[in-house]
Amino acid sequence: MTEDWLALCRAAAEDVRGVLRELPTRIEREPVVGDGVGGDETTAVDAAAERVILDRLRAIDGATIVSEEVGELAGDGRLRIVVDPIDGSLNAKRGIPFFSLSVAVAEGETMDDVVFGYVHDFGTGEEWTAERGRGVRLNGEVLDELLPKEEIEILSFEATLTSSVAEKAAAMVGVAYRLRIMGSLALSLCHLAAGRVDAVCSLKAARAVDIAAAQLLVRERGIAIDLPEAAPFGEAPLDIEGRSRVVAAATPEVCAALFAALSQ
C-alpha cells in the first residue's frame, strides 16, 4: 500500500511541476484570484496547483480531502488525505527554489492517525517520505543517523513577518547560535528530521496542512514536536480550523525552553 501512495504522490508532484512550467514567472503566478477557506489570499499558482492535485485525489474512493484553499471535501470513509499543494507559496511566486508539495495519509482524524507522509522539494528535487513505525527515507534511502543537536546551533524561524522576527529574535540570544528563515515550514521540519537544523518554530499559528506530512518524519526520528497553544500533539485535528504555533527540537525539554523564550 505504501508503494501505491508513493506512486500517487510522485504523480501529484509531476502535476504541480506542469503547473510551474505553465506559470513560469511571478507575472503569471502571483495574481490574487480569491480567498482560501483558511482566510489567506489565493494566488494563481496556489489555485492551479490545488486544482491538479484535487483532480487526482478525488478518484480515491471514500477519502476525505483536506487542502489549504478549498478546506475539507468530505468522503464517506475513515481515510483522510491532508495536502498542501505548495508550501512556501511566496517563494514559489518569486522563483526562489525552496517550496514543496506536502501530502499526509491518515486512517482517522488526528495527527496520531497519520500513517504516511510525503514532502517533495521543488528546488532540490529531494523526496522525503515516512511510514508510521517504519522510519524515514530521503530519495528512497533510509535517512542516516545524524540528529539535531540539543544545543541549538541553527534555529529555523517560519511564518515570519519582519515585525515578528524583530519582536522574537532578541529572545533567541543565548538559546540559539544562528537563525535561518527559509520559507517552507514543511521543508524546515524535513531538514530537522535530517539534523540539518537543530530546531524549528513557527512565529504564527500553523494549520494541519502545513505540518501533517512532515511531522511524521520528525516523530519517526524520535524528535520532539509540540503545538503549545493547542491540544496534545497527537490529538490535534487534521482539519483546516485548528491553529497553533509549532516548536520542534531534539528533546521535549529543548522544545519547552524554546517556547518559553518565544513567549517572553
C-alpha positions in Angstrom: 0.0 0.0 0.0 2.9 2.4 0.7 4.1 1.9 -2.8 0.7 2.9 -4.1 0.7 6.1 -2.0 4.3 6.9 -3.1 3.4 6.5 -6.8 0.3 8.7 -6.3 2.4 11.4 -4.6 5.1 11.3 -7.2 2.4 11.7 -9.9 1.0 14.6 -8.0 4.4 16.3 -7.8 4.7 16.0 -11.6 1.2 17.6 -11.9 2.5 20.6 -9.9 5.7 20.7 -12.0 3.4 21.0 -15.0 1.7 24.0 -13.4 5.0 25.6 -12.7 6.0 25.3 -16.3 2.7 26.8 -17.4 3.1 29.7 -15.0 6.9 30.3 -15.3 7.3 33.8 -13.7 5.8 35.9 -10.9 3.8 37.7 -13.5 1.7 34.6 -14.0 2.0 33.2 -10.5 1.2 36.0 -8.1 -2.2 37.5 -9.2 -4.7 37.0 -6.4 -7.7 35.0 -7.7 -9.7 34.7 -4.4 -9.5 33.8 -0.7 -8.9 30.3 0.6 -11.1 28.7 3.3 -8.3 29.3 5.8 -8.5 33.0 5.2 -5.3 33.6 3.2 -5.3 35.1 -0.3 -5.3 32.5 -3.0 -2.8 33.3 -5.8 -2.9 31.9 -9.4 -0.2 29.4 -8.7 -1.8 28.2 -5.5 -5.2 27.7 -7.3 -3.7 26.0 -10.3 -1.6 23.6 -8.2 -4.5 22.7 -5.9 -6.8 22.1 -8.9 -4.5 19.5 -10.5 -3.9 17.8 -7.1 -7.6 17.6 -6.3 -8.3 16.2 -9.8 -6.0 13.3 -8.9 -7.2 12.8 -5.3 -10.9 12.9 -6.0 -10.5 9.5 -7.7 -9.8 7.8 -4.3 -13.0 6.2 -3.1 -14.3 7.3 0.3 -11.4 9.6 1.1 -11.9 13.0 2.8 -9.5 15.5 1.4 -8.3 18.5 3.4 -6.5 21.2 1.4 -5.4 24.7 2.1 -7.6 26.6 -0.4 -10.8 24.6 -0.6 -10.9 23.4 3.0 -12.5 19.9 3.5 -14.1 17.7 0.8 -15.9 15.1 2.9 -15.8 11.4 1.9 -17.7 8.5 3.5 -14.7 6.5 4.8 -12.1 6.8 7.5 -9.3 7.7 5.1 -8.2 11.3 5.2 -5.7 12.9 2.9 -4.2 16.3 4.0 -2.4 18.2 1.3 -0.7 21.5 0.8 -0.1 21.7 -3.0 2.6 24.5 -2.5 4.0 25.0 1.0 6.2 28.1 0.6 3.9 30.0 -1.8 5.8 33.3 -1.6 9.0 31.5 -2.6 7.2 29.8 -5.4 5.7 33.1 -6.6 9.0 34.9 -6.6 11.0 32.0 -8.2 13.0 31.2 -5.0 13.7 27.4 -5.2 12.6 26.5 -1.7 8.9 25.3 -1.7 7.3 21.9 -1.5 4.3 19.6 -2.1 3.1 18.1 1.2 0.8 15.1 1.4 -0.2 13.1 4.6 -2.4 10.0 4.5 -4.3 9.2 7.7 -6.6 6.5 8.9 -8.5 8.9 11.1 -8.9 12.5 12.1 -5.8 13.3 14.2 -2.1 13.6 13.9 -1.7 10.2 15.6 -3.6 8.7 12.7 -1.2 9.8 10.0 0.4 6.6 8.5 2.3 8.0 5.5 3.9 11.4 4.9 5.4 12.8 1.7 7.2 16.1 1.0 8.7 16.9 -2.3 11.2 19.8 -2.6 10.7 21.5 -6.0 14.1 23.3 -5.6 16.4 20.4 -4.9 14.2 17.6 -6.2 14.6 15.9 -2.8 11.8 13.4 -1.9 11.1 12.9 1.8 8.9 10.1 2.9 7.9 8.5 6.2 5.8 5.5 7.1 4.4 5.1 10.6 6.6 2.6 12.6 9.0 2.1 9.6 11.1 5.2 9.7 12.1 7.9 7.2 13.6 7.9 3.8 15.3 10.6 1.7 15.2 9.9 -2.1 14.3 6.3 -1.3 17.3 5.7 1.1 16.9 5.2 4.8 17.9 8.5 6.5 21.3 8.4 8.2 21.7 8.5 12.0 22.6 12.2 12.3 20.1 14.0 14.5 19.6 17.6 15.7 22.0 18.9 18.3 20.5 19.5 21.8 22.4 22.8 21.9 20.8 24.8 19.2 23.4 25.8 16.6 20.8 26.6 13.8 17.2 27.6 14.5 14.8 27.9 11.7 12.1 30.5 12.0 9.0 30.1 9.8 5.8 32.1 9.1 7.8 35.3 9.5 6.8 38.9 9.0 9.6 41.4 9.6 7.7 42.7 12.7 7.5 39.1 14.1 11.2 38.5 13.6 12.1 41.8 15.1 9.9 41.0 18.1 11.2 37.5 18.7 14.8 37.4 17.5 16.2 39.1 20.6 14.7 36.4 22.8 16.8 33.8 21.0 20.1 35.2 22.2 21.6 32.6 24.4 19.1 30.0 23.1 20.2 29.6 19.5 23.5 30.5 17.9 22.2 31.3 14.4 18.8 31.9 12.8 17.6 30.7 9.4 14.4 31.9 7.7 13.8 29.5 4.8 10.1 30.0 3.8 8.6 26.5 3.9 7.6 25.0 7.3 7.3 21.5 5.8 10.8 21.6 4.4 12.2 23.1 7.5 10.8 20.2 9.5 12.3 17.8 7.0 15.7 19.4 7.5 15.2 19.0 11.2 14.5 15.3 10.7 17.8 15.0 8.9 19.7 17.0 11.5 20.5 19.8 9.1 18.9 22.3 11.6 18.5 21.9 15.3 15.1 23.4 15.9 12.2 24.8 14.1 9.5 27.2 15.3 6.6 29.0 13.6 6.1 32.6 14.7 2.4 32.5 13.8 -0.2 29.8 14.2 0.2 26.9 11.7 -2.5 24.6 10.4 -2.6 20.8 9.8 -2.0 21.3 6.1 1.3 22.9 7.0 2.7 20.1 9.1 0.7 16.9 8.8 3.2 15.1 6.5 6.5 16.5 7.9 5.5 15.9 11.5 5.5 12.1 10.8 9.1 12.4 9.6 10.1 14.3 12.8 8.3 11.9 15.1 9.6 8.8 13.4 13.1 10.1 14.1 12.3 10.4 17.8 12.5 14.2 17.6 10.1 16.3 19.7 7.4 18.4 18.2 4.7 20.3 20.0 1.7 22.6 19.5 1.9 24.6 22.7 -1.3 26.5 22.1 -3.5 23.5 21.2 -4.4 20.1 22.3 -1.7 17.4 22.9 0.1 17.0 19.6 -1.2 13.6 18.7 -4.8 14.7 19.3 -4.5 17.7 17.1 -7.2 17.5 14.4 -6.5 17.1 10.7 -8.7 19.9 9.7 -8.5 23.5 8.4 -9.6 25.2 11.6 -7.1 24.2 14.2 -4.2 26.5 14.6 -1.1 26.8 16.9 2.4 27.9 16.8 4.7 24.9 16.3 8.0 24.2 18.0 10.3 21.2 17.3 13.7 20.3 18.5 15.9 17.4 19.7 14.0 16.8 23.0 10.8 17.9 24.8 13.0 19.9 27.2 14.6 21.9 24.4 11.1 22.5 22.9 9.8 23.8 26.2 12.8 26.1 26.6 12.4 27.4 23.1 8.7 28.1 23.5 9.3 29.8 26.9 11.8 32.1 25.3 9.4 32.9 22.4 6.7 33.7 24.9 8.6 36.4 26.8 
